[in-house]
Amino acid sequence: MLDTQIRKMSVNKEVKRVTTHTLQSMKDNGEKISMLTSYDYSLATIVDDAGIDVILVGDSASNVMAGHETTLPITLDQMIYHAQSVVRAAKRCLVVVDIPFGSYQGNSRVALDSAIRIMKESGAHAVKVEGGEEIKDSVIRILSAGIPVMGHLGLTPQSIYKFGTYTVRAKENAEAEKLKEDAKLLEQIGCFAIVLEKIPATLAKEVAASVSIPVIGIGAGGDVDGQVLVLHDMLGINNEFSPRFLRKYLNLYEMINGAVKQYINDVKSNDFPNDKEQY
């Protein structure tokens, strides 16, 4: 019994936290970075135990957890709640939290207050914001407090009503040039990484090669430094969402649906509980 406890203590001591420095070393050494979203303790525990490098507490919780059409409705308080749940589970990975829409754009003081609340109240390790030149002041102010910032360019869901569509971004030269300039700007002002969402693979490759910080793609091809997917998408819980860039590793919608139907049938037929399942 004592030997088992000692072994468990030894294993726990060997768990080394992934940091922003770790991610930089991974890029420098050509090792790909794995990143998934999580929003709750139970699934975050599984994802962290599996060895993921980064968990993103994404504002996609607005869609996945609350059923909203866009990411815009989710509040700072709600993001902090989800982040708290994930941080309690994450023993190894880096936890990055999206600052939600309306909590950083246009006012750098508000941006700093939002980032500080996320860090203090959730215990997360970094924040993520969408945009380039237009949010420069907010990013600089957050960084001035010692808070690591991950950027996000390309398709930025918080600006969906500006775009009016979820189609591939930066296909035209003008938008592609701005994206490249914004990536270099985010690197220069101190962001530790950048997410590129739904842009041409050739452009993503060029951006990843042009900056020294890690570039993580979603729908941006394989020539970047890492990949991120929404957990509920790659597990097949969101049954109707099937963009080209998504690989579904399970079909949990059908598996869970089937299990629930079997449970209903067992209850109604008086098969559950049986003699061994009662006191």
N, C-alpha and C positions, 0 to 999 in steps of 0.2 A: 504493500500500500504506500509506504513512504517512498520507495523507489519510483513508483508511478508518479507521485506528486513532484518529486525532484525532476523527473524527465519532463513533465509538463512545464515546470518553471523554467527549465533550460530551453525548451522550445520557444516559450514566450519571449525570453530574453533575446533569442536569435531573430525575432521578427524586426526587420529594419524598415522604417517608414520611408516611403517614396516621397521625395521632395522636388522642388523646382530644379534644384541642382542635379538630382538624379535624372530628370527628363533631359536636361541639357547634355549630360554625359551620354545618355542614350543616343541623342542625335549625333553627337560628335563621334560616337563609336559605330554608327550605322545600325543601331538596334531599334526596331519599330516600337512605337508606343501604343498600348491598348487602352481604350477609354470607352466607358459605357455610362449611361444615365442610371440613376437610382433615386427613389423618392421616399423610401420607407426603410425601417430597421430590418425587417425580415429578408427582403430581397437584397438589400445592401450587404448583409452578412454573407449571403451566398456568393455574391459577386466579389467581395473582398477576399473571402476564403479561397476562391478560384484563382486568385493571383492577378487581378486586374491592376494596371498601373495607376489609372485615374478614374475616379467616379465624378461625374458631373451631375450636380443637383440642378437639373435644367428647368427653365421656366416652361418647358414642354409639359411639366406637371399640370399646367393649365388645361392642356388637351387630354393628357393621359389619365390623370387622376380626377380631374373635375369636369371633364366633358365639354369644355369650351371649344369654340371653333378656332380661336387663335390663342397666342400666348399673352395677349395684352391684358386680360382681366386679372391675372394673378397678382396678389399684393406682396409687398415686402414682408409683412407679418407671416403670410402663408409660406413664402420661400424660406423664411427662417425656421418655421415649424418643420418643413420637410428636411432642411439641412440638419437640424438638431437630431432628427431620427436617423439620418444616414451617418452622421459623425459618431454616434454611439456604437454603430456597427463596424465602422472602418478601423481596423487595427493596423493595416499595412499601407493602403493606397493613399494617394493625394486626393483630397476632397475640394473640388472647385464648385462655387455656387454662382448661378446667374443672378445679376442684379436686375430686377424686373423693370418692365417698361414704366417710364415716368418717375423713376427713382434715381436717375443720374443724368439724363439728357438736359442740356440747357442751363444747368446750375451746378457748378463744381462743388459748392458747399453742400448742397443736397446729396450729391454723389458721394462725397466723403462721409457724410453722416450715414448714408445707406450702407456703405461698405463697412464702416466701423460697427454698425449694429449687427451685420451678418457675422463678422469675425468674433465679436464679443459674445453674442447670444447663442451662436451655433457651435463655435469652436472649429469652424472650417479653416482651410489652409490658404485659400485664394478666392478671388471673384472673377467673373467673366462679364464683359460688356460687348455690345454690338456697335460697330462703326469705326470710322477712321478719323480724318481731319475734323469732322464736325463734333466729335466728343473729346478732342485732344485735351482741353483744359480739365475736364473731369478725370481723365486717366492720370494726368500729371498730379492732380491734387490727391487722388487715392494713393498713388505711388509714394507721394511725399510723406504719408503716414506709415510707410513700411509695409503696405498691404500688396501682395503679389497680384498682378492683373494679367488675365488671359484675354486676348482680343478675339474678335469674330468678324470676318468679312465674307463677301459674296452674298448669298441669300441670307438676309438677316430677318428672321421671322417677326421681330418687333416692328419692322417697317413694312409689313405685308400690305397695308392699305396704300402705301406709297407706290409699291411695285404693282399691286393689283393682280399678281399671279405668283405661283410657286415654281414657275419654270426656271430653267438654268440661267444664272446671272453671268455678266461679264463676257458675253459672246461678241459684243461690239467693241471696237478698238478703244473708244473713249472710256467706257466703263472698265475695260481691262487695264488700261493705263492708270486710271484712278486707283484701282484695287492694288496694283503693284506699288504705287506711291504710298498708299495707306499702310500697306504691310511694312514697308521700310520705316515709315513714321512711327508705327507702333513699336517696332524694334528699337528705334533710336531713343524714344522717350522712356523705355524701360520695361515693356511687357515681356513676360517670360515665355510666352507661347501664343500662337494664333490658330484659331479654327477657321478653315475655309469650307464653306458649305455650297454645294451644288453649283460648281463652276467647271469649265472645260478642264480636262485632265492635263492638257499641255500647259495651260496657264498656271495651274496649281504646281506643276513640276517646276516651272520657271520661278515662281514665288519662293518655293521651298529651297531652291538653290541660291536665291538672291539674299536670303536673310540667314543669320547665324542661329536664331532661336528656333525651337521646334515648331513645325507646322502640322496640324492634325486635320485630316480631311473627313468630310461626310459628303459623299457624292462628288468627290474631287479626284478620283483616280488613285492609283497605287504608288505614285512617285512622290509622296509626301512622307513625313516622318512618323505618322501614326494614323489611326482611324478611330472614329467615334460613331456609335449608333445609339438610338433610343432602345433601352432594354426591352420594353414591351413590344417593340416592333420586331426585333431580332428573335424574340421568343415566340412570336406568332400569337400574342394575346390580342393585338389589334388586327383583327382578321381581314379588314377591308383595305388596309394600307399596304400597297405593294409597289413603291417606286423602283426604278431600275437599279439604284445603288444599294437596295436592301437585300441582304441575304438572311432568310429565315432559318434559324438553326433548330427550331422546334415549331410545332403547331399546337400551342397550349390552348388556344381557343377551343379546338375540337376535343382535346384531351380533357380539359376541365368541364366542358359542356357535357361530354359523355359520362364523366364521373358524377356530375350533379344529377343527370337523368337516372343513372343507376341508383343513386341514393334515394331519389324520389320514389322510384319503383320499389325499392327495398322497404321503405317506410310504409308505403300504401299497401304492400302485400304482407306486412307484418313479419318480414324476413329480418329486419333490423329493429331493435337489437335481438340477437339470439341468446341462448342460455349462457354462453361464455362472455357476453358483453353486458352483463348486469351483475349487481351485487346481491 
